[in-house]
Amino acid sequence: MPVRVGVIGVGVMGAEHARLLHREVGGSEVSAVFDVDPARASAVAASSGAQVWDDPMVLVKDESVDAVVVASSDPTHEQFVLAAVAAGKPVLCEKPLAPDVAGCLRVIDAEVTVGHRLVSVGFMRRFDQGYLAIKEALVGGELGRALMLHCVHRNARNAPGLETSVLISGSAVHEIDIARWLLEEELVAVTVHTPHRGAGATGTQDPLFLVLESASGVLVDVEIFANAGYGYDVRCELVADRGTVSLDTPSAIAVRVAGQVSQGVPADWRPRFAEAYRRELQDWVGCVRSGKSSRSASAWDGYAATQVAQVTIEAQVSGRRHEVTLPDKPALYR
């Protein structure tokens, strides 16, 4: 029997999850959808053969739903994840797990009370082939000890007047999670530097330059540039004792004409990480079927990323170095 998935929130991200689950992920079907926009919900339901629900809490509890994807607005994530945990159903929640640290801790408490992992957080870069290759090279030992991690995260344009904090909580949080995952240790301190504002920044401090420190002393620098203009560009380079390994923006083709070589740059995150999203969902569905824990980020990972992002926001405001303090990790996540 396929895993019957209920999707809560079918905007850009939720609609893509529903499409992937219906067409490209083996062993799954979309059985139910909910969205605050009934027309949007109906359109996604028609294309995936699902039923439209007008109450997301009833959707979570219904016997026709085996597992839940939460892709609704950020402030609603906690309540839907908690409902899924209470119903004993696996749930894949787009980041953030909750809009604040307290909400993340409530999710962790609920899952620990249940006694087994049900929550996965959608940090899809963990399933990207480039990042996986970096981790394989580091774990393999041929590079030696990690010393530094250089990260670039650029978008073509962002909304005018966007709060600077959103560049951290919405964009840099991906680098925060991937640094923790690659290095397999926590981040313990952060400093934020603010260069001149870019020409495209309207009311936002953009770009930002973050320097994060890991527990063992690895330095992680992150450039966040939300109005780079030319496209979506994500890069990463790990520097170690005996060499480096780097990831650049992949391009399907290179055009050679009139004495020049040119390559395209993605317009946004969707083409860049399309395969990572598919792999993430396939892994999650497979684990729902087998009863095993997904390779996706856990509720603890979602909490840790949110905590580091919150301290980073505080560091950006103060202009000083801030330390990050996390409680002991519960045994469920070790």
C-alpha positions as CSV (number, residue, x, y, z in Angstrom):
1,M,0.0,0.0,0.0
2,P,1.3,3.5,-0.8
3,V,1.9,6.0,2.0
4,R,-1.1,8.3,2.0
5,V,0.1,11.8,2.6
6,G,-1.8,14.9,3.7
7,V,-0.3,18.2,2.6
8,I,-1.1,21.3,4.7
9,G,-0.3,24.5,2.7
10,V,-0.1,24.3,-1.1
11,G,1.5,27.5,-2.0
12,V,4.7,27.4,-4.1
13,M,6.5,24.9,-1.9
14,G,3.5,22.8,-0.8
15,A,2.2,22.5,-4.4
16,E,5.7,21.3,-5.5
17,H,5.7,18.7,-2.7
18,A,2.3,17.5,-3.8
19,R,3.4,17.2,-7.4
20,L,6.5,15.3,-6.5
21,L,4.6,12.9,-4.2
22,H,2.0,12.3,-6.9
23,R,4.3,11.9,-9.9
24,E,7.9,11.3,-9.0
25,V,8.2,9.7,-5.5
26,G,7.6,6.0,-5.4
27,G,5.4,4.4,-2.8
28,S,3.3,7.5,-2.1
29,E,0.0,9.2,-2.9
30,V,-1.5,12.5,-2.0
31,S,-4.7,11.7,-0.2
32,A,-5.7,15.1,1.3
33,V,-4.8,18.8,1.0
34,F,-5.6,21.9,2.9
35,D,-4.9,25.6,2.2
36,V,-6.3,28.8,3.4
37,D,-7.0,29.6,-0.2
38,P,-9.8,27.1,-1.2
39,A,-9.2,27.7,-5.0
40,R,-5.5,26.9,-4.6
41,A,-6.3,23.7,-2.6
42,S,-8.9,22.6,-5.2
43,A,-6.4,23.1,-8.1
44,V,-3.7,21.0,-6.3
45,A,-6.3,18.3,-5.3
46,A,-7.5,18.1,-8.9
47,S,-4.0,17.5,-10.2
48,S,-3.1,14.9,-7.6
49,G,-6.4,13.1,-7.1
50,A,-6.6,14.2,-3.5
51,Q,-9.5,15.3,-1.3
52,V,-9.8,18.9,-0.1
53,W,-10.2,19.4,3.6
54,D,-11.5,22.6,5.2
55,D,-10.0,21.8,8.7
56,P,-6.3,21.0,8.8
57,M,-6.6,19.5,12.3
58,V,-9.2,17.1,11.2
59,L,-7.0,16.2,8.2
60,V,-4.1,15.3,10.5
61,K,-6.3,12.9,12.5
62,D,-8.2,11.3,9.7
63,E,-7.6,7.6,9.0
64,S,-7.1,8.3,5.3
65,V,-3.9,10.1,6.1
66,D,-0.8,8.1,7.1
67,A,1.7,11.0,7.2
68,V,1.7,14.7,6.9
69,V,3.7,17.4,5.0
70,V,3.5,20.9,6.6
71,A,4.3,23.7,4.1
72,S,1.9,26.3,5.4
73,S,3.0,29.8,6.7
74,D,5.8,29.8,9.3
75,P,3.7,30.8,12.3
76,T,1.4,27.8,11.8
77,H,4.1,25.1,11.7
78,E,4.2,24.3,15.4
79,Q,0.5,23.6,15.9
80,F,0.4,21.3,12.9
81,V,3.5,19.4,13.9
82,L,2.3,19.0,17.4
83,A,-1.0,17.7,16.1
84,A,0.8,15.1,14.0
85,V,2.9,14.0,16.9
86,A,-0.2,13.7,19.1
87,A,-1.8,11.5,16.4
88,G,1.3,9.3,16.2
89,K,1.9,10.2,12.5
90,P,5.2,11.0,10.8
91,V,5.5,14.6,9.7
92,L,7.8,16.4,7.4
93,C,7.8,20.2,8.2
94,E,9.3,22.8,6.0
95,K,11.8,25.1,7.9
96,P,11.4,26.6,10.4
97,L,10.2,23.9,12.7
98,A,8.6,26.7,14.7
99,P,8.9,30.5,14.4
100,D,10.8,30.7,17.7
101,V,13.0,28.7,20.0
102,A,10.3,28.1,22.6
103,G,8.0,26.5,20.0
104,C,10.8,24.2,18.8
105,L,11.4,23.1,22.4
106,R,7.7,22.3,22.8
107,V,7.9,20.1,19.7
108,I,11.0,18.3,21.1
109,D,9.2,17.8,24.5
110,A,6.2,16.3,22.7
111,E,8.3,13.9,20.6
112,V,10.4,12.8,23.6
113,T,7.2,12.1,25.5
114,V,6.0,9.9,22.7
115,G,9.4,8.1,22.8
116,H,10.3,7.8,19.1
117,R,11.1,10.2,16.3
118,L,8.2,11.3,14.1
119,V,9.4,14.8,13.0
120,S,11.6,15.6,10.0
121,V,12.5,19.2,9.1
122,G,12.9,20.1,5.4
123,F,16.6,21.2,5.2
124,M,16.8,19.7,1.7
125,R,20.5,20.5,1.1
126,R,21.3,17.4,3.1
127,F,20.1,15.5,0.0
128,D,21.9,17.5,-2.6
129,Q,24.6,15.6,-4.4
130,G,27.2,18.4,-4.1
131,Y,26.9,18.7,-0.3
132,L,26.8,14.9,0.0
133,A,30.1,14.7,-1.9
134,I,31.7,17.3,0.4
135,K,30.7,15.3,3.4
136,E,31.9,12.0,1.9
137,A,35.3,13.6,1.2
138,L,35.5,14.9,4.8
139,V,34.3,11.7,6.5
140,G,36.6,9.6,4.2
141,G,39.6,11.2,5.9
142,E,41.8,12.0,2.9
143,L,41.4,15.7,3.5
144,G,42.4,15.6,7.1
145,R,40.8,17.8,9.7
146,A,38.4,20.5,8.8
147,L,39.7,24.1,9.3
148,M,37.3,26.4,7.5
149,L,34.1,26.4,5.7
150,H,33.3,29.2,3.1
151,C,29.6,29.6,2.1
152,V,27.9,31.9,-0.4
153,H,24.1,32.3,-0.6
154,R,22.9,34.9,-3.2
155,N,19.5,35.6,-4.5
156,A,18.6,37.7,-7.5
157,R,16.1,40.0,-5.8
158,N,14.2,40.2,-2.5
159,A,11.1,42.1,-1.5
160,P,11.8,45.9,-0.9
161,G,11.9,46.7,2.8
162,L,12.4,43.1,3.9
163,E,13.5,43.0,7.6
164,T,17.2,42.2,7.9
165,S,16.5,39.5,10.3
166,V,14.7,37.5,7.6
167,L,18.0,37.2,5.7
168,I,19.2,35.2,8.6
169,S,16.1,33.3,9.7
170,G,15.0,32.6,6.1
171,S,18.3,32.3,4.1
172,A,21.4,31.9,6.3
173,V,19.6,29.2,8.4
174,H,20.3,26.8,5.5
175,E,24.0,27.4,5.9
176,I,23.7,27.1,9.7
177,D,22.1,23.7,9.3
178,I,24.5,22.5,6.6
179,A,27.5,23.6,8.6
180,R,26.3,21.6,11.6
181,W,25.6,18.6,9.4
182,L,28.9,18.6,7.5
183,L,31.0,19.2,10.7
184,E,28.9,17.0,12.9
185,E,29.2,19.4,15.8
186,E,27.4,22.4,17.2
187,L,28.1,26.1,16.4
188,V,29.0,27.9,19.6
189,A,29.5,31.6,18.7
190,V,28.7,34.1,15.9
191,T,29.8,37.5,14.7
192,V,27.9,39.5,12.0
193,H,29.7,42.0,9.8
194,T,27.7,44.6,7.7
195,P,29.4,45.8,4.5
196,H,28.1,48.8,2.5
197,R,24.5,48.2,1.4
198,G,24.2,46.8,-2.2
199,A,22.5,49.0,-4.8
200,G,19.4,46.7,-4.8
201,A,18.8,46.8,-1.1
202,T,15.8,48.9,-0.1
203,G,15.6,49.3,3.6
204,T,17.4,46.1,4.3
205,Q,21.0,45.6,5.5
206,D,22.2,43.6,2.5
207,P,24.6,41.9,2.1
208,L,25.6,40.3,5.5
209,F,28.8,38.5,6.3
210,L,28.5,36.0,9.2
211,V,31.4,34.3,11.0
212,L,30.4,31.2,13.0
213,E,32.6,29.2,15.3
214,S,32.1,25.4,15.8
215,A,32.8,23.6,19.0
216,S,36.2,22.3,17.8
217,G,37.2,25.7,16.4
218,V,36.3,25.4,12.8
219,L,35.5,28.8,11.3
220,V,32.5,29.1,9.0
221,D,31.9,32.3,7.0
222,V,28.6,32.9,5.3
223,E,27.9,35.6,2.7
224,I,24.2,36.4,2.4
225,F,23.4,38.7,-0.5
226,A,19.7,38.9,-1.2
227,N,19.8,41.4,-4.1
228,A,22.8,40.1,-6.1
229,G,20.8,40.8,-9.3
230,Y,22.2,38.1,-11.6
231,G,20.4,35.0,-10.2
232,Y,20.4,32.3,-7.5
233,D,24.0,31.3,-6.5
234,V,24.9,28.9,-3.8
235,R,28.5,27.8,-3.2
236,C,30.5,26.0,-0.5
237,E,34.2,25.2,0.0
238,L,35.6,23.1,2.8
239,V,39.3,23.8,3.7
240,A,41.1,21.1,5.5
241,D,44.6,20.1,6.6
242,R,45.5,18.3,3.3
243,G,43.3,19.9,0.7
244,T,39.9,21.4,-0.2
245,V,36.6,20.3,-1.7
246,S,34.2,22.8,-3.2
247,L,30.7,23.0,-4.6
248,D,29.8,25.6,-7.2
249,T,26.5,26.5,-8.9
250,P,25.8,23.6,-11.3
251,S,24.9,24.3,-14.9
252,A,23.4,21.8,-17.3
253,I,25.1,23.3,-20.4
254,A,27.9,25.6,-21.4
255,V,27.4,27.7,-24.6
256,R,30.6,28.4,-26.7
257,V,30.1,31.0,-29.4
258,A,31.9,34.0,-30.8
259,G,35.0,33.4,-28.8
260,Q,33.2,33.2,-25.4
261,V,31.9,30.5,-23.1
262,S,28.7,31.2,-21.1
263,Q,26.7,29.2,-18.5
264,G,23.3,29.9,-17.1
265,V,22.5,30.8,-13.5
266,P,19.2,29.6,-11.9
267,A,16.6,32.3,-11.3
268,D,15.7,30.9,-7.9
269,W,16.1,27.9,-5.6
270,R,13.6,25.7,-7.4
271,P,15.7,24.5,-10.3
272,R,18.9,24.5,-8.2
273,F,17.5,22.1,-5.6
274,A,14.8,20.3,-7.5
275,E,16.6,16.9,-7.3
276,A,17.4,17.4,-3.6
277,Y,13.7,17.9,-2.8
278,R,12.8,14.8,-4.7
279,R,15.4,12.7,-2.9
280,E,14.3,14.2,0.5
281,L,10.7,13.1,-0.1
282,Q,11.7,9.7,-1.4
283,D,13.8,9.0,1.7
284,W,11.0,10.2,4.0
285,V,8.3,8.1,2.3
286,G,10.6,5.1,2.4
287,C,11.2,5.5,6.1
288,V,7.5,6.0,6.8
289,R,6.9,2.7,5.1
290,S,9.7,0.9,6.9
291,G,9.2,2.5,10.3
292,K,12.9,3.7,10.3
293,S,14.1,7.2,11.1
294,S,14.5,9.5,8.0
295,R,17.9,10.9,7.1
296,S,16.2,14.3,7.1
297,A,17.0,16.8,9.8
298,S,15.4,15.9,13.1
299,A,13.4,18.1,15.5
300,W,16.6,18.7,17.4
301,D,18.3,19.9,14.2
302,G,15.3,22.2,13.6
303,Y,15.6,23.6,17.1
304,A,19.4,24.0,16.9
305,A,19.2,25.9,13.6
306,T,16.5,28.2,15.0
307,Q,18.5,28.9,18.2
308,V,21.7,29.7,16.2
309,A,19.7,31.9,13.8
310,Q,18.1,33.8,16.8
311,V,21.6,34.4,18.3
312,T,22.9,35.5,14.9
313,I,20.0,38.1,14.7
314,E,21.0,39.4,18.1
315,A,24.6,39.6,17.0
316,Q,23.7,41.5,13.9
317,V,21.8,44.1,16.0
318,S,24.5,44.5,18.6
319,G,27.5,44.3,16.3
320,R,29.3,42.1,18.8
321,R,30.3,38.5,19.1
322,H,27.6,36.4,20.7
323,E,27.9,32.9,22.2
324,V,25.4,30.1,21.5
325,T,24.3,27.9,24.4
326,L,22.3,24.7,23.8
327,P,20.9,22.4,26.4
328,D,22.0,18.7,26.6
329,K,20.7,16.8,23.6
330,P,18.0,14.3,24.6
331,A,18.9,10.7,24.2
332,L,16.2,10.3,21.4
333,Y,18.4,12.4,19.1
334,R,21.9,11.0,19.9
